[in-house]
Amino acid sequence: MTVYRDPKRYTWLLSLFVPASLVIAPILYLWHHTAWRLWIPVAITYLLIPLLDAWAGEDRSNPPEDAVAALEADRYYRYITYALVPVMWVCIVFAAWFVATQDLPAHGILAVIISSGMMGGFCINVGHELGHKRTVLEQTLAKLVLAPTAYGHFYVEHNRGHHRDVATPADPASSRMGESIYAFARRELPGAWRRAWALERQRLGGAPWQWRNEVLQPLALTALLWTVLAVWLGPRILAFMVVMSLWANFQLTLANYIEHYGLLRRVGENGKPEQCQPHHSWNSNHMVTNWMLFHLQRHSDHHAHAARRYQSLRHFENVPTLPNGYFGMFLLAYFPPLFFRVMNPRLLAAVGGDAEKINFQPSKRERLMQQYAL
């Protein structure tokens, strides 16, 4: 058996400071009331991190396969994700208290909404890692960390819906070639909720209104938290929580958008899609963002082997590859013409120019086929 030492072992520990970094700006504001400082986390996320990803480059190293069992059994990695759950709750409650008690200009409130929403997106990412695991503790913590931003249905929708239907036209969480992020959001956000509810209705024999419903369980925690905040800080804080949560949930929409853009699983003779393979997801090995997001960007391995823990996710050669980390790609997605200019040629190269491997936006299929001579 290979004696393997994970070179990133202690780097993962620093992830505990990622959500905390998003509250540094409010702390600076409390020290010296200068509202522009509230925009520092936004600038770091959309400008500094993509530049660091480009500078640091990619990490394509993989753990030896015969060391993976011991690596996954090492509870150190789990404890980091466990610890993040209370950290995330504290940070979001702090953000709500800050907005409710400080006399902020409108742009300052907007900055806190954006940075707190990004923190809520980090909640969803932690919930994603925990929710795929089979232990009761991790599944419970997943629901708990998804609750502050009212996105608890993700636990059901992602694990039992998205992973089943990924890279097919039936999946509301798989974007299509020629579909902008804004069109995708209008389809994905309500579609995710409807699929989660339908899955639970089916699981519970057509009687979803009960305590066993795993959509309602985290939603009850959301209602409890928001009620306590409203009683403590006043009912106006609910407006902040709603808008902040929408932005947090949109971070997941952005991730879904870039993770499977235009990729398609073929349908077999039995009428079912082929088994999900690494080439059905866009991958990124950019070092900085992978550290921040627990290897979420190694999405090719994640979808092919969903139960694999973050510390052992692998790089694959010859899979669709993003040109930057997720935050750089998020920024690009806000400008659809630029996104299409960058990603459409990459998509065509990834599928070898085979239109049968492309998930087209139906209304744009003919135009795109003519444009790219497919």
Order of alpha helices (4+ residues) and beta strands (2+ residues): alpha-alpha-alpha-alpha-alpha-alpha-alpha-alpha-alpha-alpha-alpha-alpha-alpha-alpha-alpha-alpha
